[in-house]
């Protein structure tokens, strides 16, 4: 057996149904599309949300809420995670560029420092936002927080 000899097992494939190729085939004339109407013509396609004529779900359900286009989403970075990063990478300065380079945040993510956990070593941290508790905990250990 070689690659050029390979073919599907007998009965595993079917020949393509050739419609619109004469009356003798049984699929000539209208080619299985029926008589008239949009469905018999080329380019016929229903809308994505079409539900056979009944009012679609998107129109039956009420609209609710509000999406603020100016919302700023932050990636939370707690003190215990900062300590893990300091221990793992043996660094004393943490910046968003450093966090992105090591796969901790995305390229365009903004970072907010939060106060969960303990910090046992001093670190100079640059982030986009920080809670008062986190800032105080870092400064008590001799570190600093810079806001970008």
C-alpha positions, 0 to 999 in steps of 0.5 A, a space after each residue: 500500500 502506498 499513498 497514491 493507491 489509497 482510496 475510500 472503502 467501497 460504499 463509503 462515498 456517494 457521488 455528488 447529486 447533479 441537479 438541473 441537468 435534465 428531466 431524466 435525472 429527476 432533478 431537472 427543470 426547477 432543480 428541487 427548488 419548487 415553483 416560484 418565490 424567493 426560494 427558487 431564485 439565486 441568492 436566497 438566504 434567510 436572516 440569521 435570526 429568522 424564526 419562520 415568521 414569528 416575532 424573533 427572540 431578539 424582539 420579544 425580550 426587553 432591553 435592559 441595562 447600560 454598557 458604559 463605553 468609558 469603563 476602565 477595566 483593571 487586572 487585579 494584582 494582590 500583595 500575595 501575588 506580588 510576593 510570589 512574583 518577587 520570589 519567583 523572578 528575584 526582582 525588586 522592581 515590578 512594572 506593567 512591561 515586566 508583567 507583560 513580558 512574563 505572561 502575567 498580564 496582556 499587552 494593553 491591560 491596566 493593573 490595579 494593586 489590591 491589599 489581599 495577602 502579606 508582603 515580606 520584602 520591599 519592592 518598587 512597583 509601578 501600576 495604573 491604580 492602587 488601593 490605600 491598603 495595598 499602598 500602605 502595606 508596601 510602604 511599611 515594608 520599605 517599598 514604593 508605589 508609582 502610578 502611571 
